[in-house]
Structure formats: structure tokens, C-alpha cells
Amino acid sequence: MTLQFSLVAASTSPETVDAPCLVVGIYENGLLTSAAARVDGASDGAIKRQMESGDITGKAGSVSVLFAPAGVAARRVLVVGLGAQKSFDAARYQKVNLEAARALGKLPVDAAVSFLTEVDVPGRDTPWRVRTAALAADHAAYRYTATFKPREKGSQPELKSVAFAAGGEAQGGLSQAVAIAEGVRFARELANLPPNICNPSYIAAQAQGFADRNEGVSCRVLDHEEMERLGFGSLLAVGRGSANKPRLVALEYRGGNEGDKPYAFVGKGITFDSGGISLKPGAGMEEMKYDMGGAAGVLGAFVAAVKMGLKLNLVCVVPSAENMPDGDSYRPSDVLTSLSGLTIEVLNTDAEGRLILCDALTWTAQTYQPRAIVDAATLTGACVVALGKHASGLMSKHDDLAAELLDAGEATLDRAWRLPLWDDYQVQLESGFADVANIGGKSAGAITAGCFLSRFTEGQRWAHLDIAGTAWDEGRKGLATGRPVSLLAQWLIDRAG
């Protein structure tokens, strides 16, 4: 469900708010926030009594519900634990808002007013607090329903709107949250769809549909025949074994001055990755529908930029293919000729993402001469081993661009961590039969993948995000996360000034 967001004046007395649910925070050791103290006073100590009894602890992320407390206008008060005040930080603020939103979603309420935005977060202003709280609420409210049998709506109310206590200076942060949330939902829905629905032509149709609905946006789609004429030898090889033919999708947004060079996103769009002839193990292969997480992420960031009306020009290029075993599949030991003219020896057909990206990066640079290119890809299991599920891997030879992206990640808590892209690693990609091999061996797999891409971005201001660990949650019920939409959207906000 798409939540509606609004603001109520920061000076509003929480005990007088007439709402289905009021949200307040408390720290450990009995320390109440201002809003919690007002509610406690109006209810003759209802919160403190439950803290004394141990029913409310203040542990970070814990939630308790007071039903119809006397002296308070709201029908329910959701008390959210904030943990220790001295160590409270941005990450914990995001966590407690997410847990509050999850709890609201389980209550029979259709609206809530949150005073968690009054909580002081070191180094973060009110617009940031409102934006982060709204994004957390929208993330928790997301439900994947596309491939379930339609169900009758129950009689219990569902959460439809959340208001945040903050001054008018937070309106900009709330507007950004609404736009970014739409981009995150776009990315999550696209990535969560099964591969028999979300194939290369489906991605192209979704991009074209978005362009048709939004002024200042255009879409160009290259089919496999046009790419063959142009010389996309690397990308086309990957898709050769599938009945679903590859597409190259290019969205353009003209929000800046005419003639200004655009910023460019490129996203890996492997809609299903079987590994090809180098077939993956069966266990966990169902998660390979998420191998288009990079495509979903850059498309979501593009949606957010358009909805924010950012004053810049932007292109979003998605090379999309399905990597399947077939009598016409490309093989280990094949030598491919990429769009750039560089030849590539295939040592493993499961290292296919870099093969579609290299042609897309070449085409993007030649076609748009962008100010900067950022690619996002669920590229390597090695990055998951290195950084786990918390940080995306960032690689760039441009220190200033890397710093911009790292800062955007810190601002949004959609964090990245920089890995080296030294030329020392390039030797691992040497081939006796082509200009470059598509894998560099067992060691430094994430870095050598980045080194491979760097050979196709010479002369470009370029950075690579490996989101293999951050694009989706593992497990049979794991869903796409929508990362790195927030990071990329913030990077564009910073570029738009």
C-alpha cells in the first residue's frame, strides 16, 4: 500500500491529538522524550507505571501499546524504545522508525501521528529526520501481491496515512521522501516479479510506460537486431541461449538546461541467471531473478529524480538479457568482440553481468558523453563475502566521485564501502587468446570484476557499485530492498544543488 504523508506542527501538544494512534519514544533507564512526558503527565503516569513494572523497557526497537489511556485524545499510544540516549545515532533512528512502522501495520488503525521526529539525532536536521522516518514507514508498508490470488479485503482498517510532528522547514524533506519512496517501490516491485513475467521486454515496457506518463522523459529501446547491427557482440552473446531476446533500454530526463551534459546510470538487467553453460548449483537458484537488481535500482533512482523535478539532465541505460543454457548458448573459451572493439575470452559464462555492462557502458559514453557514469550491478558473490549484506561495494579511479557517492550513502544510510581499483589487479585478467579474460581467478573477485569494467570506461568519470549483497534479503520470503535508490537519489540531489 502507498502511504500518504503529512506534517503536524511541532508545537502540537501530543496528548490533544485526536488520532487512531499516537507514536512517542522513550529511552532506557526511564528517560522520556518530551512527547512521551506530555502523554505520561496527561494519563496520570501510565507510561512510567508500565516502565516500573517492566512491561515497557525502552530497549531500542521495542514497542508497546497503550489502549485508550485516560486524558489522551488518541485511541492508542504506541511507545517505541530508543535505547541508550548517549549512544543514539542516525542508524538507530532509522531502526526505531522502521520498527514503529511495522508495529503500526499490525494494528487496526488507518492513520497515525508520530512524534519520533522530535528526537535529537546528532548531525542530522529536521528535514532529514522527517525524510528518514517517512521512508522507513513506506518501506515497512510495502506488500508484494502481484502474483497472489486476489483476496477480499478484511474488515480491519489498514494503515493509510502517517503524519509527522515537525515545522514547516521539513516540507522539503517530506517531498523528497515521497518521491524517493515511489522510486524504491518501483525498484522493489520490478525486482520481486518472477522471471516468467519480468523479462527484458517487460523491463522495456515498464520504462516506456513511465516515459509516456511523465513530461520531459523519453525512452529508446534497442532490440537484438539493432544491437547486432551496431556491434553489441558481448551483450548479445549472453542472451543467445534464451528465447527471451535481449533489450537495451535508455531513459532520458531533461530537467536541466538544454545542452548540459547528462549524468548517467547504467544497471545490470539479467532477468534470470542460470549461469549458462557454467550452470549454477540448484540450491538458491530461484534467487537469481534478483540478478536484475542493478537495473531495478537505477530505474528507481531515475523515477525518484523525475518525481523530485531535479534541475539536471539524466540518462538511465539498462542492458537486459536472460542467461540460459541452450544449444546456441555462448561457451567457456569463446572469444567475443565487444562494442568497444576489445576482444574478451570467456572463461566462465556465469560471469555474464560484466559482459552486458561493458557494451552498455561503451554505448552510453559514445551516445551521451555524460558528466559522470555510475553503474550498479549484482555483480559478484565475492562482494557479499567481503562486505556482507550491509554495505555495497564501491569502486572508482576518481577520488572525488567516490567521495560524493560515499557521502550520499552516509546521508541516506544506504551505505557503500570503497574497494581498491589498482592496476596491480589487472594482471589477473590477462588472456592468451583475447585482449581480456572475463574472470580473474579466485582471489579479489569483486575487484577484478571492477577492473574488467574499467577497461571500457577509460576517459570517463565513472564509478561502479556492486550491490550483490544489498539488493535483496535472503531466504524463501526475502524481498528486494530497493537499494541503492536512496544513495543514487541523494547523489543527484547533491549534484542539482
N, C-alpha and C positions, 0 to 999 in steps of 0.2 A: 504494500500500500504506500502511496505517496503522501507523506505527511505535509500538513500546512503549518507554516511557522509565522510567529509574530512576536512583538515586543510589548511588555507592560512596563510602565515607568519604574525606574529603580527605587523611587521613593514610596512605592506602594507598600502598604502595611500587609504583610503576608496573611495575618490572621483574618483580614477582612476580604480576602479574595474568594469570591463565590465561584468555585470550580469543582469538577468531579474529583480532581486530585491535585494536591499541592506537594511540591518536592523541595525538601530542605536537606542540608548537610550537617553532620556532626563529626568532630574529631574524636580521636581516642582520649581516654582519661577524662571523660565528662565535659570536654570543651565544646560549647555550642557556637555555631555561626550566628550572625545577627538575626537572620530569618528564623532559625530554629529557636533562638532565645525568645523571640516575639511570640512564636506559636506556643512555646512551653509556658510562658507567662500567661497568655490568654486562656490556656487549657488547664490552669492550676497545677502545673508541674507534670503533665502527662508524659513528656519525653524523659525528664530526669528520673521519674519513678521507674520507667522501664529500663533505663540505664543502670539504676541501682539494683534492680532485680536480675540483671544480666541478659534480659531479652533484647536489648539494644547495646551493641558493643563499640560501635564506631570504627570497627575494622574496615579497611579500605575495600570498597565494593560491596559491603554487606548492605542488605535492605530490610526494612521493617515497615509495616503498615499500621497506622493508627486509624481506626474506623470512626468517623463522626465524633471527633473529640469535642467536648463541650467548650464553648467560647470561640470556636474556629468556624468560619463560614464554609470552608471546603469540606466536602463529604469524606474525603480521605486525606491523610498526610503520609507521604512516602518519605521515610527518614533514611538517608543514604550515608553510610560510613565513609569518612575521608581519610582515615588512618592518622598517623602522627603529623601534627601541624609543622613541626620543624623540618621534616623531610618532604613536605608536599611539593610536587613539581608538575610540569606540564603533562608528562606521561600518565601520572596518577589522575590528574584532572580528566584526561580523556577516558581513562578506565572507569572512573566513577560515573561519568555521564553515560557511558555505554551500558553499565550495569543498571543504572536508573531507568534507562530506556527499555531494556529487556524486561525489567520488572513491571513497568507501565504496560507493556504489551500483554502481560498475563493477567492484568486486572480488568474488570468490567467497566472501563471508562473510555470515553471518546475524546476527552480533552484533558490537558494538564497544564499547570503553570509551574515553571521551575525557577527556584531561587539559587540554584547551584552556581549561576553566573556571578553571584556576589563574592564567591570565594577568591581570595587573592592567590594568583599564580605568579611566582617570581619571573620577571622578564616578559610577561605577556599582558597585553592591554585588553580592554573590554571587548572591542570587536573580535579579537582572537578568541576570547572565551566564548562568545556567542556563536561564532562560526564553528568552533570545535564541538560545542555542545549540540548544535543542530545537525552537524554531520554524523555525530555518534548516534543521535536519535534516528536519523534516516537509515543509517546502516543497520541498526537493530530492527527497524520496522520492515526491512526488505523480506519478501517471501517469494520463493520460486514456485510458480504454479503452472507454467506454460504447458507441461506435458502430463498433468494430472487430470483425471476426470473432473469435470465441473462439479463443485459441491454447493449445496444450498447454504446460504448464509444463516448462521445461528442467530438466536435471539439476543445473545450477549453483545453489548456495544464493543466496537473496536476502536483503538486509538486513531484519531484522525488529525488532531492538531496539538501543537505544543507552543506555549508562549514562554518567553524568557524575560526575566526581570533585568532590565538594562536601560541606560539612557539612549537618547537619540543618536549619539555618536556611534552606536553599534549597528545602525541600519546598514551601513556598507558591508560589514562583516556578515550580517544575515543574508543580504542579497547575494554575496559571494557563495555562501553556504547553499543556497537554493540552486544556484547554477552548477556548482561542483557536485552536489548530490545528484542532480539529473545526469551528469556525466558518469558518475560512479555507478548509478543504476543501469545506464546504458551498457557500460562495460561488463557489469556482473551478469546481466541478462544474456548478453551475447555469448559470454564465455560459458555460462551454465547450460545452454542449449545443447542437446545431443548432436553428434556429428552427422546423423542422417537428416537433420534439419539445417544446422549451421555448417554449410559447406562454402566453398569460395564464391559461388554465385549468390548465395544468401547474404554473405557479408557485403557483396557489391550492391545488392538490392537495398539493404539497410542503409548503406551510405548514400545511395541515390535518393532514397526516400527522405533522409534528413536534409539533403540539399534542396529537394523540392519544397520542403516545408519552411525553409529559413532563408530570408533575404540576405544577399551578399555571399551566399555559399553556392559553389558549383561542384559537380562531380564528373570525373572522367574515369572510364573503366576500359582497360586493355584486356581483350580476350587472348587465348593462346595463339590464335593465328596472327594477330597483330604483334604480339611479343616475339613470335618466331621470325617475322619479317624484320623486326628491329634488332634481333640477336640476343635475346634473353636465354642463352644456352644453359646457364646454371639453374635458374629458376624452373625452366620448363623440364629439365631432366628430373627434378624432384617429383613433379606431378605426373610424370609419364605413366606410372603404374596404376593410376586411378581413373575410374570412369567420370569422376568429377573434375573437370578441367580447371587449370589454374586461372586466376584473375589477378590483375594489378589494379588496385583502386586508388584514386588520387582525389582527395577532397581539398578544395581551395576556399579560404575565407578572406575576404577583403575588408578588413576593419581599419586598416591604416591608410597612409597616403598612397595615391597611385604612383607606381614606380618604385616604391620602397621594396627592398628585397624581403622575402618572407622568412620566417622561422620555419623549420621543417621537422616533422616527426615521421619516423619510419617504424612500423610494427610488424613483427613476425606473425604471420597468419596461417600456421599449419593447423588446419581444422581437425585433423586426426593424424597422429604419428604412430604408425605400427613399427617404425624402424626401417621399413622397406625390406630389402633382401637381408640386411643385417637385423633380423627380426628381434624385437624386444621380448623379454620374458612375459608370459601371460599374466602373472600376478601384478595387479596395479595398472595394467594397460588401459583400463577404462578411464583413468585419469588423463590420458593423452588427448582427450577432447579439449583440455585446457591449454594445449600447445599453441593456441592462437591468443593466449593471454596478452602478449605484447600488442597484437593488433587491437584487441578489445580495449587495452589501456590507452593507446594513443588516440583511438576513436573517441573514447570517453573524455579525454582531455580536450580534444577538438570540440566536442559538444559543449563542454564547460566554458571554453573560450568564447564560443559563439553566443551562448546564453548570457555571459557577462558583458558582451559587447566590447571586448578589449580593443583598444586602438592600436592594432598591429595587423600585419598580414601573416597568414599561417597556411601551410600545406600539411596534409596528413596522407602519407603513402603507405598502403598496405599490400605487400605481396602475399598472395594466399594460394595455398595448394594443399593437397592431401597426399601423405607419404604412405604408399601401399605397395605390397609385393605383387608382382604380376609378370607375365611373360615379356612385357615391354618395359619393366622397371629398369632404372639405372642400377649399375652393379659396382661393387668394390673393384678397383683397378680401371674403371672408366676414366677417361680424361675429357673434361668438359671445357668448352670455351665460353667464358663469361662475357657479359655485355661490355666490360671494360677492355676485353681482348686478352686478359690474363687467362692462362690455362690452369685447370685445377685437377689434380689427381684425387679421385675418390678412394679413400681408404676405408671408409665406413659410411653406409647410407643412412645411418641413424644420426649423423652429424649434418642434417639437412637444413636446419634453420639458417645457418650461416650462408648456405648456398642460395637460398631465396633472397636473403637480405643483401648479399653483395651486389646482385643485379639491381635491386631496388635502390640501394644507396648510390650506385653509379647513375641510374636514371634520374634520381631526384637531384643530384648535383648538376647533371648536364641540363636538365629541363628548367630548373628554378634558380640556380646559382644562389642558394639560400644564405642567410646571415649566419646560421648555425643549424646543424643537424643533430638530433637526439634520436637514437633508436632504442626500442625496448623489445626484449625477447625473453621468452622462457627457454634460454639457450642451453644451459649445461647443468647436469646433476652435480658437477664439481663445485658449482657456486653454492648449491644447497649444503654440501659438505663443509664448505669454508665458512658460510655465514648463517646457516640455518634458515629459519622462517621469519626472522626479524628484520633483516636489512637486505636491500637489493645491492647487487654488485655494480659498482660504477667504474668505468674505465675511460680515460681520455688522455691525450697528449697535451691538452690545453688546460693549464692550471686554472685559468680564470673561469672557464666554462665549468670545470669540475667543481670549483668553489661555489659557483652560482647554484648548481644542482644540489650540492650537499646542504647549502643554506636553505634551499626550498624544502628539502627533506626534513630538516630540523624544525622549520617553521610549522610544517603540517604534521609532524610525527610520522610521516611516510618516509622513513629514513633509508639512506643509502650509505655504503661504505666503499671508499676508493681502493681499488686494487691496482698494482703497478702495470704499466703497459710498456715496459722497457724493451728495447730492441734485442736485448740478451735472449729473450724468449723466441724470437723469430726463427732461430736456427732449428727449432723443433718442427717447423712447418716445411722444411726443405724436402724436395722431391727429386727423384732421379728421372722422372718421366713428364713433369709439368712444371710450370712456374711456381706452384704452391700445392701443398697437400691440404686436404680438408680437416685433418686432425693432427694434433701434435704429440700424441702419446699419452701415457697415464698421468704424468705429473703436470700440475698447473693447467688443468683442462679449461677452466673458466678464462684464464689469462690468454692462453694460446688461441681460444676462440675469438677473443677481442683482438688479438694480434692479426688473425686472419682478416677480420673486418677492416682493420686499419689500413690494409693494403689497397682497399677500394675507396678510401676516403682521403687520400693524400691531397693536400692543398685545401682541405675543408676543415672548418671549425666544427668538430664532431665529438660526440660522447656516446657511450654505449651503456645501457642499463640491462643487466642480467637479472630478470625477475623470476627465475625458475623456483626460488624458494618462497616468494612473497605473493604470487599471483592467485593462489588458491589454498584453501585449507585441506589438509589430507583427510582421508577416510571416506567411507561409502556415502556419508552425508555431508562431506565437505563441500563448501560452495566457493565460488570465485570471490576474491576480496575486493576487486576494483582497483587495486594498486597497479601502476603508480599514477593514477589520475590526479590525486591531490598534489603530489610532488610536481608533476608537469604543469598543472594549472597554476600553482604558486610561482613556478619559474616564469610562466608567461605573464602573470600579474606584475611581477618584478620588472620584466622587460618593458611592459606597457607604461611603467612609471606611475 
